Amino acid sequence: MVVPYKEAQSSKKEQVREMFDNIAPRYDFLNHFLSVGIDKLWRKKVCKIVAKGNPKVIMDMASGTGDLAIGLSKLKPERIVGVDISENMLKIGEKKVEKKGLDNLISFRVGDAENLEDPNDTYDAITCAFGVRNFENIHKGLSEFHRVLKNEGRLVILELSMPENKFFKLIYKVYFSYILPLWGKVVSKNDVAYNYLPESVANFPKRSVFLENMKDAGFKDCYAKSLTFGIATIFVGTK
């Protein structure tokens, strides 16, 4: 299991919480800067897929500073619940939502994807951007998503992934292994997070394997959509 702090004795869950709490103040800047803004386009694609189900109640898991939750507000749902393990990330999200006048629509809470407090059949849709690779137990997290989704509810996951094309795979490895950790350390003053990132992506299940993970958790009609030469992937499944 890949963890942020290799020498620490704490669980991956606790380490991920600590890591994101530490980098929260610089997270938005680094996220957009290091992805050259492409992450914004990826989130828009997630929103388009979610929109097809005309959801009224949405959970945005690993909501972080709320970018995807804010994007989902354009779908005019009745309620969006943003959940994240990092309280510091959510505090920033709350300020952004309040500034946009969306605090009556979007609410945030600290929570763990593997132990959701929601009753069965609560949500019409669940989104999770760049969060599943940080789960301590992926199967448990997917099973919880399935439990709290309503029948015919849709799960849409956005994750960084390893390109299959050899040329782009090489460029990707060089960027993620050398350039990204360097810039991440300079800007955030935290070298752990941006060394952990390429390792967590490299160890995330292959597309075909992750689709099987989704099916094992009870999802049907599962498919994957590659983005930007395969450096990110959207996974979709229905309860």
Backbone hydrogen bonds, N-H to C=O, Kabsch-Sander energy under -0.5 kcal/mol:
donor,donor_aa,acceptor,acceptor_aa,energy
6,K,4,P,-0.8
8,A,5,Y,-1.3
15,Q,11,S,-2.1
16,V,12,K,-2.9
17,R,13,K,-2.0
18,E,14,E,-2.1
19,M,15,Q,-2.6
20,F,16,V,-2.4
21,D,17,R,-2.2
22,N,18,E,-1.9
23,I,19,M,-1.8
24,A,20,F,-1.1
26,R,23,I,-1.4
27,Y,23,I,-0.8
27,Y,24,A,-0.9
28,D,24,A,-0.5
30,L,26,R,-2.4
31,N,27,Y,-3.0
32,H,28,D,-2.1
33,F,29,F,-2.6
34,L,30,L,-2.9
35,S,31,N,-0.9
36,V,33,F,-1.1
37,G,32,H,-2.3
38,I,35,S,-2.0
40,K,37,G,-1.2
41,L,37,G,-0.7
42,W,38,I,-1.9
43,R,39,D,-1.9
44,K,40,K,-1.6
45,K,41,L,-1.7
46,V,42,W,-1.8
47,C,43,R,-2.3
48,K,44,K,-1.9
49,I,45,K,-1.8
50,V,46,V,-2.5
51,A,47,C,-2.3
52,K,48,K,-0.8
52,K,49,I,-0.8
53,G,50,V,-1.6
54,N,51,A,-1.8
58,I,79,R,-2.4
59,M,125,A,-2.3
60,D,81,V,-2.8
61,M,59,M,-0.7
61,M,127,T,-3.0
62,A,83,V,-1.2
63,S,60,D,-0.6
63,S,83,V,-2.3
66,G,63,S,-2.5
70,I,66,G,-2.4
71,G,67,D,-1.9
72,L,68,L,-2.6
73,S,69,A,-1.0
74,K,71,G,-1.2
75,L,72,L,-2.0
76,K,73,S,-1.6
78,E,56,K,-2.1
79,R,56,K,-2.0
80,I,105,L,-2.3
81,V,58,I,-2.9
82,G,80,I,-0.6
82,G,107,S,-3.3
83,V,60,D,-2.3
83,V,81,V,-0.5
84,D,109,R,-1.5
87,E,85,I,-0.6
90,L,86,S,-1.7
91,K,87,E,-1.9
92,I,88,N,-1.2
93,G,89,M,-1.9
94,E,90,L,-2.7
95,K,91,K,-1.5
96,K,92,I,-2.0
97,V,93,G,-2.5
98,E,94,E,-2.4
99,K,95,K,-2.1
100,K,96,K,-1.5
101,G,98,E,-1.1
102,L,97,V,-2.8
105,L,102,L,-1.5
106,I,102,L,-3.0
107,S,80,I,-2.3
109,R,82,G,-2.1
111,G,84,D,-2.1
115,N,112,D,-1.9
121,D,147,R,-2.2
121,D,149,L,-0.5
122,T,148,V,-2.2
123,Y,148,V,-2.7
124,D,57,V,-2.5
125,A,57,V,-1.3
126,I,154,R,-2.4
127,T,59,M,-2.8
128,C,156,V,-1.7
129,A,61,M,-0.8
130,F,128,C,-0.6
130,F,158,L,-3.6
134,N,131,G,-1.6
135,F,132,V,-1.9
141,G,137,N,-2.1
142,L,138,I,-2.7
143,S,139,H,-2.3
144,E,140,K,-2.0
145,F,141,G,-2.1
146,H,142,L,-2.3
147,R,143,S,-2.1
148,V,144,E,-2.2
149,L,145,F,-1.1
150,K,123,Y,-3.2
153,G,150,K,-2.5
154,R,124,D,-1.8
155,L,237,G,-3.1
156,V,126,I,-2.8
157,I,235,F,-3.0
158,L,128,C,-2.5
159,E,157,I,-0.5
159,E,233,T,-2.5
161,S,231,I,-2.0
169,K,165,N,-2.4
170,L,166,K,-1.8
171,I,167,F,-2.0
172,Y,168,F,-2.6
173,K,169,K,-2.3
174,V,170,L,-2.3
175,Y,171,I,-2.6
176,F,172,Y,-3.0
177,S,173,K,-2.1
178,Y,174,V,-1.8
179,I,174,V,-1.1
180,L,175,Y,-3.3
182,L,178,Y,-1.3
183,W,179,I,-2.5
184,G,180,L,-2.9
185,K,181,P,-2.1
186,V,182,L,-2.2
187,V,183,W,-2.6
188,S,184,G,-2.4
189,K,185,K,-1.5
190,N,184,G,-0.7
194,Y,190,N,-0.6
195,N,191,D,-0.6
195,N,192,V,-1.0
196,Y,192,V,-2.5
197,L,193,A,-1.8
199,E,195,N,-1.0
200,S,196,Y,-2.8
201,V,197,L,-2.1
202,A,198,P,-2.3
203,N,199,E,-1.5
204,F,201,V,-1.1
210,F,206,K,-3.0
211,L,207,R,-2.3
212,E,208,S,-1.4
213,N,209,V,-2.0
214,M,210,F,-2.1
215,K,211,L,-2.0
216,D,212,E,-2.7
217,A,213,N,-1.2
218,G,215,K,-1.6
219,F,214,M,-2.3
220,K,238,T,-3.2
223,Y,236,V,-2.1
225,K,234,I,-2.8
227,L,232,A,-3.0
230,G,227,L,-0.7
231,I,227,L,-0.8
231,I,228,T,-1.4
232,A,227,L,-1.4
233,T,159,E,-3.0
234,I,225,K,-2.7
235,F,157,I,-3.0
235,F,233,T,-0.5
236,V,223,Y,-2.8
237,G,155,L,-2.1
238,T,220,K,-2.6
239,K,153,G,-2.6
